[in-house]
Every structure is written in structure tokens, then in C-alpha cells.
Amino acid sequence: MEAERRLFDRYAPLPGVPDELADSKGKMRAVWGPLIAHLSKLTPGEVEAAFAAGDQHLADAGVFFRAYGDTSAAGRDWPFSPVPILLPETEWQEIAKGLIERADLLEAVVADLYGENRLVAEGHLPAALIAQSPEWLRPMVGVKPRSGHFLHFVGFEIGRGPDGRWWVLSDRTDAPSGAGFALENRVATTQVFPKLYENSNVLRLAGFFGAFRDALDRLRQDTASRVGILTPGALTDTYYEQAYIARYLGMALLEGEDLVVEDGHLRLRTVQGLAPVDVLWRRMDGIWADPLELREDSALGTPGLMSAIRAGHVTMVNALGVGVLETQVLMAFLPAIARKLTGKPLLLPNVATWWCGGARELAHVRAQAARMMIAPALATRMPFEGSTVHAVAGKLQGVEDGDLHGWLTENAQGLVAKELVTLSTTPVYHQGELTPRPMTIRMFLARTADGWQVMPGGFGRIGASTDTAAISMRNGGAVADVWVVSDRKVEPVSLLTPPHAPFVRAVPGPLPSRAADNLFWLGRYVERTEGFARLVRAYNSRRSEAATELLLDSIRARLKAYGIDPAQGVPKGLLRTLAAAVGSASQIRDRFSVDGWAALKDMEKSMTRIARTAQPGNDAAQVMGVFLRKIAGFSGLVHENMFRAAGWQFLTIGRSLERASMMTDLLAALADPAAPQGGLDLAIEIGDSTMVHRQRYAVVSSRETVIDLLALDEMNPRSVRFQLDGLRARLNDLAHLRSHDGGPRVETLVHDLQAAMIGHSVHSLDTKALKAIHAGLLDLSPALGDAYLH
Amino acid sequence: MIYDIKLALGYDYAGSAGAGRHLVRVMPLEVPGQQRLVSGEVRVDPTPDERRDGRDFFGNNLVEFSFRAAHDGLDLVMVARVDRHAVAPTEDRSTGFALLARDLAACRDLGPGSPLHMVAASPRVTPDAPTAVFARDLLRPGQTCLQVVQTVGRALHDHMTFDPDATDVDTPLDEAFAARKGVCQDYSHILIACLRGVGVPAGYVSGFLRTEPPPGKPRLEGADAMHAWVRAWCGAAVGWVEYDPTNACLAGGDHIVVAYGRDYSDVAPIKGILRVSGGQNGRQAVDVIPLAG
């Protein structure tokens, strides 16, 4: 056995199933040679180490995956299979030709469905199917897209059938996902195989994305306007991917509520007022885009968007309504439509499909049901297990003792049958060996000035078992990179500016109000979490000491007022606040540093773990100490690395406001003449100022020393005064962003609070005065909102 | 008959509402051979910052307007003069019910008047078994499509009790059907579901009824607010026929059409109103006065 091909010689393709690595005669396909040689020469330990580099990259980058129905913001780890799927460039070019032809066909079909309707009038498509499709959007009928095209970016799921030919399994046109995942998988494989990748003539992906970005830029009519990516929000299953690609392409990730329509123009709400947007790369399904004219129960859309489209002031990539192309039953008619339009059969066939509404077709489906999957005709994807009644290989699923033929008779008009396809296999690495697994590839096409460009690569999906029926893919599995390997030398491309280009300093676009709001609340929640942790630590460290019951009572009352159960070592109320911080950060993944996010997630993970075992008392006090150090680490990371732009101002305003507010609240309780003994020292401890107090006053604490240090001192970052000064400075920084004249109320409020604080002495700042300041601070949040956040 | 019609809609917001965008469908429709819009206008107070008058997919008159600044209420007045010369069909030339499916299968039309829009589920009328069973039990061999519509409509009218307090604008039709109570919107949605359930294309009509009945006739239910009824497709020969299940009659000269749609969601008089907690906050007044002629 040659060392170079050790892994291949032990590889056993499945009998009768085409394989990507081994050809039909069992010989290794040439394109795999270098990769097999590379892996064969490594020990299993070295392979694991290399793969770990890929996993580490994905974990660091925060790539996650959310299964359908999972509503947590966090998601699961990315199921990455490090061995890429390899395609020779010549074969990829053939696929690309077929996909371009298909993209043009779909454009022609959708333009007709919203335009002349000749396909229906001439009987090439049953009118009833279009009229009944929830994806055929009536408000789009008669609308001509400003760009001249409905489709600008599409995805196709393809697989290799038993005869070795490639087939189109599904068309993704409405809001195709996966291109960002393909990019992320590419970065991970280059971590796993850095040298091999360098030397293997793998076509790079950056050129494709660069061309797409340029195409989007060129679709703008107003060159001062921006291109945005429209997302359904942080709870969508591909949000990570959307945030990732937004960062990669340097585009704003926008939600429906970020946008407003004025005089038929689309505008973005920013902290500097409304800013023009006239191209949206849409990752939200079309039916949700405008609650006034489309689904009325949509909370994700922008009222009036249809109006802006109709007025020709915005280009949607893709146009609303193209979801009708994903209707499962359409594939039954596309081959004939293609022949009618071009006179030739499709270069790449799609899965054989029959609409059960025709008598002949129904008879065929009945006879061949064992080789088919039968499902709702108008759905945009084939059903998942348990989702709806459907039939697989002649068996009805989703009903007890279902009668297939009765069901077919009853529902024929609404059913589509598709041939059950089997897929080819590709090697995955498992316990020191390569084993075959079924796979599909999602390919992507972008319309550019020079026509369609096909991404030289794709998003590979790999089945969980050796079952090669395409339908088994719905049970999940892994994802993999796809390498298109050229015979020629491949020059590296990058989206970074080439060195000879003139230096241009990119001007950041205005900060969307919703992002500013989330940053503000992130600042508040992190600070609040820290404040709670200090209080919980102080309480738990005193429980075993000789603290008076009165003082413990007083802390308990404070904790309870904050919704924290003092009996719990790591209280749930504290974890909830931390979760709220993570929630705010998760809304702005596109503008939040990868390290900052990782630190925050890490904090949440470890605290949730510790919470299960931490005992009240000294144990909890110690845990809080560790936690506080982690928070300090996070804050340092964020504040040391964040660009001093508007985003940072809002984050910092949130933090200052929360810190000042918690401190005034604390002092009003603990520095009151009626406060229990030990309250003053407690306040100093929570204010993290024990050392300073000792050095500065050299006396035991008194009400005067505590108020002086924690409220009035302008040098102590824990004091109320210090935070008010900070708030004033940050608001001054923001003032130049304001589009309108006259200072907003929030500036007056902060000015007045600061002036009041400067005017106070240790004597005049009594409990009543502290409460007044506290109340003033609470007014700031809505006033800030009025000034900048809508 | 020529009518002068006035509709006043008013909304008071509990707090001040921020910016808002609205779609309004209140202006009577021009229906060739049945109804002519002589004149009409929609006035909005406060004056909107933007306004566009247009038509939707089904050809309904539409006003879209928006406010940029906060406002604490909204008043809308529609006045129109309409010449309504439609009469309810007096003889039945509709297709035999058994042949309706054949007529439908031959249809290749996706235009606004096509019956194909009114066959399947729509946002507010999803097929359900109780309504389909209710209608199916009334089918008899040899019926014409019009007979099916009238039989089911009459039976539904007898099955239900008119009760303005039992439902609101968002009550699903299955609830209203189970409770056997509701208003014209509920009656119409239920009849649409019944008819679609047995294969008759059926859609929603919003409009007005003359306020005072002609001498010697009873006052119709629903005349003091915007009304709703149903149109059903009775085969290629006669096309659409309108039936008012709330009053168990074919729609004729006393019914003035404002908008056609698949269900209420296509024709809602006003969209984009913020729902304020604490009950109803809307006012509505309708006058439909016949002039000579």
C-alpha cells in the first residue's frame, strides 16, 4: 500500500452509487490526488489537530446553526465536515452553464407571471396553481422592477444522480441562504489545510462576492444612498450568516423597523435622521415585507415598501413575489416551458415532477407511487418529517393508517409528485478513515454587469448516514466546503483594496437607530449585571460574618427590589440580566466585535454552569468575584477596541447612566441617617473604593466621607458626578450628528443634573436630594430615545 | 337609482400616535353595467403629509396616506354620488352545479375578475370541515350553481343570529360559526368558506346599503355602517352573482359596491390603524340617501 494513497485504498464506496472520490471503475478521480496524499501522510493525531484548527476558527467566529423551531438566540455548534467536496473546473463549468440557463428561464417565467401572463393564457402553466399560490403576490402584478430584472441572486440545490449526471433538486429564489455559510466554511478549510489550499489551484470565492457587491452598488440610482441587507431579525435560522455577510461586504444589516417610506422613497432611521436606501438585498421572505399590502399580520415588514417599489425608487434583490418560483409544482412544467422558449431541452434537468391535477399524470403517479414523494403542490419546499401529510415511497405519512389512493383522489389538484432521487457520495473523515456519505451542493449565481456569475464553490451538505435517498438529507447532517480545482495556476483574490489603488478613507454610514438602541441597552445591562454581582457578593460574604441582622435585612430588601432572590447562590435574576445583555448584543452581531461576542457568550455559559452548583455564602461570594473579573475583562475588550464612533457613544451612555442610577439608589438607602450600621462600609465596598477611602480620609467612614467619595468626587469613576460628567461629554460628542437645530431635551436634562451635582455639598446631598437625582436619571432614557433613537 | 352616500370614520388615540401610514378602501367602485360613480371624494383630517389615490389588483379604489408627525386622532369622510342600476337576477340561467368544475378547469384567466382567485384558502378564510359539511349536506342532484348559492345562503342565515356584540373585526370565522352569532363580516366569511368548501368560487364584497328602505319594505340589517356580502361564481355563462347572507337575499339595487376581494383582508375600509388597548376607539357613521331617478 502506497503511503500516498493509504486512505483511498481503504475507502469503500457504496456499491452501485456514484462517488465523488472514486470513479465508476473504482479508480481515484485525479482532482482528489493531492488532498488524499496530504491526509494519508498525516497520523490520525495530526489530522485531528488540523481539524481542530477549523473547529476552533468556527467557534471563535461564533458560527452557529439554529434548527427550525429553536427560538433561543444562541443556537448550536456548526456541524462542519473538514474534508471539502472537490470538483474539477471543467465539470463545474458545465454545471455553471446549465445553472445560468436555468436562472434565465426562471427570470422569463416570473416576468411573465407578473406581466403578460402568456404562459398561463397559452396553457403552459395551469392558471389555478398560480392563482392559488400564496407566493404569487397580487400587489406585484403589473409592476416592472426598476432594475429591469426580478432575479439578481439565486441559489440552486444540485445533486448527482445514479447515472452520474447532475440534477437540480430545488430552486431558491425568494431569499436564498447559504452563500455566507459557504464563505465561512471556506475560511475554516483554509485553517485546516493552509498549505494544501495555497498549492491546489482552488478557485477563490472573493471575486464572486466582489462582483456581486459592485453589482448591488450599481443598482443604486441615488449614489448618496446605501445598499442594505434586509433581515427578518436575530431569531431567524440564518441570522448569523446574514450578519457575517453584512460585515464581509461592508453593508448595513437592516430590519423592517429600521426603514420608513417617505414620498415613495425608502429611508433608514439613523441617529442622524433619515438616510436614503435604494437597494435592498432581501433575506426576508417576500410575503412579510409590507404589512399594509402583503401579510397583514407581519411584524417584520415596512409599511409602504410596496409603494416605494411601485414608484420605482427601490430595487429589491430579489423582487418581491419571486417566491412563486419556489412553488414545488412549478418543476413539473419548467422542462416544457424551456423547450417552448429555447427549442431545446434543459442542459441540467430538474428532478422528474408531476402535478397530480392532470388525469394522465395522476394515473402515472398512482402506478409509480413507490418511487415517489408526494406532497402539497403549492408549498415552497418539500415537507420535513412530521410537518404535514405527505407520502414517501408509497406510504402515507402524518396520518394513522392513511389510505394513499383515497388521499390522492381527494387532494389530487393540490398535490405534486417527485421522483425519489438518490445522491452520490463524498468522503468524510471518521475515526481515522474516509467513509462515503451522500451529499448535495447549493450553488449561487449573481447577476452582474457582465451577466450571471456563478460562485466557484458552494455550500455542501452531507447526509448523516449512508442512506443515499435525497430525502434522508432532511434529517440533518454536516456541512462542507466545495473546492473547484483548476488545471491552471490560480491567483489569490481578496476583497481588500489592492496596494496600487489610491488611498481612500471609508466614511462610516450613519448608525441605524435600532443598532444605537441595542448598544445603549447592552451598556446598561452589562453594567446592571455588574452592580447586581457586587451586591450579591457583599451579601454572601457577610452572611457568615458578624454582620447585624438589620444590615442583612437591608441588603435583602435591595436585592428583592431588583428582582433577585437572595437565597440563591447565583441568583436567577442576575442570569436574566446577563441574558438580556447577550440578547441586545445578538441583535447587532454585524457591528459587534467577534471577540467581544465570544467573551460575552463565554461569561453566560460559565455562569449558567456554575449556577447549578454554587452554594450560598462564601462559595457564592467567591463565584461573584470570578464573575466580576470576567465582566471587567469584557468591558476592557470592548472599550479598548471599539472605534470611538456613534456606536461607542451609545454603549458608553448606557453604561454611565446605569452606573449613576444604581449608585444614587444605593446611597439613598445606605447613606441615610436611618440606615443600619455597616451600611456605609457596604456602600464603599460596592463602590469598589475601599482603598481610596482609607488613603483619602484616614478615618472611619462617615456619611460625609461616603457621599464625598461616591457621589461628589469628580475623579472617582464610581461616583455619580464622574458619570454625569461622562454623560455630558458623550452627548456633546453626539451633538454634531444632529440634523436639526436646538439642543434636545436630553441635553438640558443632563446639564441640569450635572449642575445640581456640582452645586451640592456633602451636607446638602441628603437622601431626598439623592432621590431627586435618581428620578432625573430615569428621565434620561426616554429623552435620549426622543432625540436619537427613532 | 341614484344615491348620495356619506361615510364618516373617526379614530381617537388614547396617547398620541407616532407616524403612521394607512390604506383606505371606501370609495364606491365603477362596475360596468351595474354601478356608475358619478362623483366622489375622500377627505382626511388632519391633512396627511403624503397622499396617493390609486387602484389595487382587484380594481378597487384606494387612498394611501401617511403622517410623519405625532397626531392624536384621525377623521375621514367619504362622500359620493352613485348611480346604481343593477337588479338582482330574476331568472336562473346559471350552470348546473355538476358542470361547474368543468367551467373552472377551462379558465385560463388571472385577471382581477377571474374566479380562480376565489377558490383556495385566503388570509382570513381557510378551509375547515364544519362549514364544508354544512354546505355539502344541502347539495341535491340537479341543482344549478345559483340554487346552491341561495340554498346555502338561506340556510346559513337561518342558522345564525345577528349579534353585534358577539364578535369583533378579528374573530375567526370558525368561532363565529360555532357560536352561530355575528355580523355581516362573519356571515360573509362563513358563506365564502361554505361555498369554497363545495367548490364554488366565492369572494367578499364590501359596500353600503340604502339607509331607509323603499316604502313598504323592511329596513335591512347593516344599513347603519359599512356592509358586507358575498359574490359567487356561478359558471362561465352567468359569471358572478352577489348574495347577502345577512339579509338572505340577492344583492340588487339597494346594495352599493365599494370593493371586491378574497376576504376582508383585501378590502378592509382602513388599514394601518394602531390598536389601542382598552376597547374600541373607532366611530363610524353612514348615510345612503336615494335621490330621484
HADDOCK unambig.tbl for C-alpha pairs under 7 A between the chains (distance, minus, plus):
assign (segid A and resid 120 and name CA) (segid B and resid 108 and name CA) 6.05 0.50 0.50
assign (segid A and resid 121 and name CA) (segid B and resid 108 and name CA) 5.30 0.50 0.50
assign (segid A and resid 121 and name CA) (segid B and resid 109 and name CA) 6.66 0.50 0.50
assign (segid A and resid 127 and name CA) (segid B and resid 108 and name CA) 5.24 0.50 0.50
assign (segid A and resid 127 and name CA) (segid B and resid 109 and name CA) 6.58 0.50 0.50
assign (segid A and resid 127 and name CA) (segid B and resid 110 and name CA) 6.53 0.50 0.50
assign (segid A and resid 128 and name CA) (segid B and resid 116 and name CA) 5.65 0.50 0.50
assign (segid A and resid 131 and name CA) (segid B and resid 110 and name CA) 6.68 0.50 0.50
assign (segid A and resid 131 and name CA) (segid B and resid 116 and name CA) 5.84 0.50 0.50
assign (segid A and resid 131 and name CA) (segid B and resid 117 and name CA) 5.26 0.50 0.50
assign (segid A and resid 132 and name CA) (segid B and resid 117 and name CA) 6.53 0.50 0.50
assign (segid A and resid 132 and name CA) (segid B and resid 120 and name CA) 5.76 0.50 0.50
assign (segid A and resid 138 and name CA) (segid B and resid 57 and name CA) 6.01 0.50 0.50
assign (segid A and resid 139 and name CA) (segid B and resid 56 and name CA) 6.99 0.50 0.50
assign (segid A and resid 139 and name CA) (segid B and resid 57 and name CA) 6.01 0.50 0.50
assign (segid A and resid 263 and name CA) (segid B and resid 50 and name CA) 6.44 0.50 0.50
assign (segid A and resid 292 and name CA) (segid B and resid 23 and name CA) 6.96 0.50 0.50
assign (segid A and resid 292 and name CA) (segid B and resid 271 and name CA) 6.54 0.50 0.50
assign (segid A and resid 292 and name CA) (segid B and resid 272 and name CA) 6.61 0.50 0.50
assign (segid A and resid 303 and name CA) (segid B and resid 21 and name CA) 6.77 0.50 0.50
